Amino acid sequence: MTLFDIFLYLSMFTGFFMAFNLGGNDVANSMASAVGAKAITIKQAVFIAGTLNFVGAVFLGSHVTATISKGIINPEMIADTRIIMIGMFSALLAAGFWVFVATLTALPVSSTHSIVGSMLGFGLAAGGVGTVNWLIMGGVVLSWIISPFFAAGLSFLVFSHIKKTILDRKKFILQTKRWAPVWVALTFSLIILSFLYKTPIGKKLDLEWWVSILLTAAIFAAIYLIGRFLAHKILAGKEKNVDSVENIFRRVQICTSCYVALSHGANDVANAIGPVVAVYIIAKQHVFVPEAEVPISILVLGGLGIAMGIAIFGSRVMATVGEKITQLNNTRGFSVDFGAATTILLASKMGLPVSSTHAAVGGVAGVGLARGFKAVDFRVLGKIFIYWVLTVPIAAFTCILIFNILKAIIL
């Protein structure tokens, strides 16, 4: 067995480890608000998220992936493919370790930033400061501000509108019949746009922007009419209490959570398998390529890792995001999902780097602030923020340490 074979098997195991931790931590992005709002139970959330993440990773996940995450380093400045192979393995192990630590402490961190930080460490250790694309690193730092604050502001506005137009009105059942279909139609339009622009299969369709807009407008109109009919039917003869209103938004929130889980598997599996594919290509062809075809077996490996991570550790971070920052109900949870998903879609379309983890937490904080500062536990938010700031430097330092030890032993 050659050195290349050994690192291929080690990288596949470490890629699974990274995917496992990604599932355990990032599941909060899609399911925390639904669990916190009591739309579904933790057991239901774990089952739904595990299934949809696996399906998204295997069947919708990109079959061509960037092997150098987010273009953080320039591989042309590293001539020896063995160095790249050791570096990729070190980056996976370092990123997986940090996400694992965060999950054990029940705090949400960005798996994207974890792998970016470890790739930064690899670049610094292997080629020095000049190997790193500092402009892209600046974008990652910028996303610490963009994601949570934009999502918080949007979720704040959405819930404030629902509160003003429905919850605070005397005839709130009548107002629900008027406004709920609008929000339902907007939500499904957002899901369609996100599918077209955020998932690999949507990108393959490569529709013209005006075709996407027309398609979305047609879907909005159709869903609005269906939603209006269903709202009248569901609310007919119901008692005039807020629970009837919450029940409408509960159903929509479950749909948005399912979509985010499916999209998460399709998009974020690359954080775990990108470096594995790089090692796979190097082991088989002894050359490095920045983008490569992903064998279905590696997609399955990533999907299984995410699903198992959700099943074993998923409840920990979900409880923090969904219950400990602020108290959620279905209208608030819907506002969180809508704000976070819109943030990710708009920022991605504008080419701005965002973290779905940061957007989800920002959305929860924004909804809490809509009810006043006392409704938000800033101690929990403070702990989360500290972990966000530490993610890149700790992942980078850990990768440098692992890389130098392996390099000294092997080369």
Sequence and secondary structure as in RCSB ss.txt:
>XXXX:A:sequence
MTLFDIFLYLSMFTGFFMAFNLGGNDVANSMASAVGAKAITIKQAVFIAGTLNFVGAVFLGSHVTATISKGIINP
EMIADTRIIMIGMFSALLAAGFWVFVATLTALPVSSTHSIVGSMLGFGLAAGGVGTVNWLIMGGVVLSWIISPFF
AAGLSFLVFSHIKKTILDRKKFILQTKRWAPVWVALTFSLIILSFLYKTPIGKKLDLEWWVSILLTAAIFAAIYL
IGRFLAHKILAGKEKNVDSVENIFRRVQICTSCYVALSHGANDVANAIGPVVAVYIIAKQHVFVPEAEVPISILV
LGGLGIAMGIAIFGSRVMATVGEKITQLNNTRGFSVDFGAATTILLASKMGLPVSSTHAAVGGVAGVGLARGFKA
VDFRVLGKIFIYWVLTVPIAAFTCILIFNILKAIIL
>XXXX:A:secstr
  HHHHHHHHHHHHHHHHHHHHHHHHHHHHHHHHHHTTSS HHHHHHHHHHHHHHIIIIIS SEEESSGGG B G
GG   HHHHHHHHHHHHHHHHHHHHHHHHTT    HHHHHHHHHHHHHHHHH GGGB HHHHHHHHHHHHHHHHH
HHHHHHHHHHHHIIIIITSTTHHHHHHHHHHHHHHHHHHHHHHHHHHHSHHHHHH   HHHHHHHHHHHHHHHHH
HHHHHHHHHHTT  SSHHHHHHHHHHHHHHHHHHHHHHHHHHHHHHHHHHHHHHHHHHHHS   SEEE  HHHHH
HHHHHHHHHHHHHHHHHHHIIIIISS   HHHHHHHHHHHHHHHHHHHHTT    HHHHHHHHHHHHHHTT GGG
S HHHHHHHHHHHHHHHHHHHHHHHHHHHHHHHHH 
